[in-house]
């Protein structure tokens, strides 16, 4: 799920990640995007046509809907309560929604209220930041690896 992600290249990459790991759906929240835009199509290379997606102007409405369906909501964000990715626990009996925040601001305060677990990718460099699509790929792989292997 995107929370005001502005880059078409990042959105397209999220479609590729969803396709690669058989993620059932992408929720695009906040900024309205044209999935057929050249930037998205360039990085999605066709996956924008095969991965199901839905747009929500307000991310909190999307999160409320998912929570009412028993979905575990995990946010990729560095907070004082973040769990290092290698220590996160996955309940294979419940569906999971992953929230990826804006490239500069991260996950919005409104969305943070709905997140069950904050996951952090440990980093030792000076920036302590990864591109959202790179981080999404790492987290998605880690979850799939634990569920499928």
C-alpha positions as CSV (number, residue, x, y, z in Angstrom):
1,X,0.0,0.0,0.0
2,X,1.4,3.4,-0.9
3,X,1.0,6.4,1.3
4,X,1.5,9.5,-0.9
5,X,4.3,8.0,-3.0
6,X,4.9,10.6,-5.7
7,X,7.4,8.9,-8.1
8,X,5.9,7.0,-11.0
9,X,9.2,5.0,-11.1
10,X,8.6,3.8,-7.5
11,X,4.9,3.0,-8.2
12,X,6.0,1.0,-11.3
13,X,8.6,-0.8,-9.3
14,X,6.0,-1.7,-6.7
15,X,3.9,-3.3,-9.4
16,X,7.0,-5.4,-10.5
17,X,7.6,-6.4,-6.9
18,X,3.9,-7.4,-6.5
19,X,4.1,-9.5,-9.6
20,X,7.4,-11.1,-8.6
21,X,6.2,-12.2,-5.3
22,X,2.5,-12.9,-6.2
23,X,1.2,-10.2,-4.0
24,X,-2.5,-10.1,-4.5
25,X,-3.2,-6.4,-4.7
26,X,-1.7,-2.9,-4.5
27,X,-3.6,-0.1,-2.8
28,X,-2.5,3.3,-4.1
29,X,-3.4,5.9,-1.5
30,X,-3.1,9.7,-1.5
31,X,-1.6,11.1,-4.7
32,X,-3.8,10.1,-7.6
33,X,-1.8,8.4,-10.3
34,X,-2.4,7.3,-13.9
35,X,-1.2,3.8,-14.0
36,X,-0.8,4.1,-17.7
37,X,1.6,7.0,-17.3
38,X,5.0,6.6,-19.1
39,X,7.0,6.7,-15.9
40,X,5.0,3.9,-14.3
41,X,4.9,1.8,-17.5
42,X,8.6,2.1,-17.9
43,X,9.4,0.5,-14.6
44,X,6.4,-1.8,-14.3
45,X,7.0,-3.3,-17.8
46,X,3.5,-4.7,-18.1
47,X,2.9,-5.7,-14.5
48,X,0.6,-2.7,-14.2
49,X,-1.8,-4.6,-16.4
50,X,-1.7,-7.9,-14.5
51,X,-1.5,-6.9,-10.8
52,X,-4.8,-5.9,-9.2
53,X,-4.9,-2.4,-7.7
54,X,-7.3,0.0,-6.2
55,X,-7.1,3.7,-5.4
56,X,-8.1,5.4,-2.1
57,X,-7.8,9.1,-1.8
58,X,-7.7,8.7,2.0
59,X,-5.4,6.0,3.3
60,X,-7.2,5.8,6.6
61,X,-10.3,4.5,4.8
62,X,-8.3,1.8,3.2
63,X,-6.6,0.9,6.5
64,X,-10.0,0.8,8.3
65,X,-11.4,-1.5,5.6
66,X,-8.4,-3.9,5.8
67,X,-8.4,-3.9,9.6
68,X,-12.1,-4.8,9.6
69,X,-11.2,-7.9,7.5
70,X,-8.6,-9.0,10.0
71,X,-5.6,-8.0,8.0
72,X,-2.3,-7.4,9.9
73,X,-1.0,-4.0,8.9
74,X,2.8,-3.6,8.8
75,X,4.5,-0.3,8.1
76,X,8.1,0.0,6.9
77,X,9.2,2.9,9.0
78,X,11.9,3.8,11.5
79,X,10.2,4.6,14.8
80,X,11.0,4.1,18.5
81,X,8.9,0.9,18.3
82,X,10.3,-0.5,15.1
83,X,11.2,-4.2,14.9
84,X,14.3,-5.1,13.0
85,X,13.3,-7.0,9.9
86,X,15.2,-10.1,11.0
87,X,13.2,-10.2,14.3
88,X,9.7,-9.6,12.8
89,X,7.1,-12.3,13.4
90,X,4.7,-13.5,10.6
91,X,1.4,-15.1,11.3
92,X,0.8,-17.3,8.3
93,X,-2.8,-17.6,9.1
94,X,-3.6,-13.9,8.6
95,X,-3.3,-11.8,5.5
96,X,-0.8,-9.0,5.6
97,X,-0.8,-5.4,4.2
98,X,2.4,-3.6,3.9
99,X,2.5,0.2,4.1
100,X,5.2,2.2,2.3
101,X,5.4,5.9,2.9
102,X,6.3,9.0,1.0
103,X,9.8,9.2,-0.3
104,X,10.6,12.2,1.9
105,X,8.1,12.3,4.8
106,X,7.6,8.5,5.3
107,X,4.3,7.1,6.5
108,X,1.8,9.9,7.4
109,X,0.7,10.4,11.0
110,X,-2.9,9.5,10.2
111,X,-1.8,6.1,8.7
112,X,0.6,5.4,11.6
113,X,-2.4,5.1,14.0
114,X,-3.6,2.0,12.1
115,X,-0.3,0.1,11.9
116,X,0.1,-3.0,14.0
117,X,3.8,-3.5,13.6
118,X,6.6,-1.2,12.4
119,X,9.4,-2.9,10.6
120,X,12.8,-1.4,10.1
121,X,15.7,-2.5,7.8
122,X,18.9,-2.1,9.8
123,X,21.4,0.1,8.1
124,X,25.0,1.1,8.9
125,X,25.7,3.9,6.5
126,X,25.3,7.6,7.0
127,X,21.9,8.1,5.4
128,X,19.8,5.5,7.2
129,X,17.4,5.6,4.2
130,X,16.7,3.4,1.2
131,X,14.6,4.1,-1.9
132,X,11.0,3.1,-1.2
133,X,11.0,0.5,-4.0
134,X,14.3,-1.1,-2.8
135,X,13.0,-1.3,0.7
136,X,9.7,-2.7,-0.4
137,X,11.5,-5.4,-2.4
138,X,13.6,-6.3,0.7
139,X,10.6,-6.5,3.0
140,X,8.5,-8.4,0.5
141,X,11.2,-11.0,-0.1
142,X,11.7,-11.5,3.6
143,X,8.0,-12.1,4.2
144,X,7.6,-14.4,1.2
145,X,10.8,-16.3,2.2
146,X,9.3,-17.0,5.6
147,X,5.9,-18.0,4.3
148,X,7.0,-20.2,1.4
149,X,10.2,-21.8,2.5
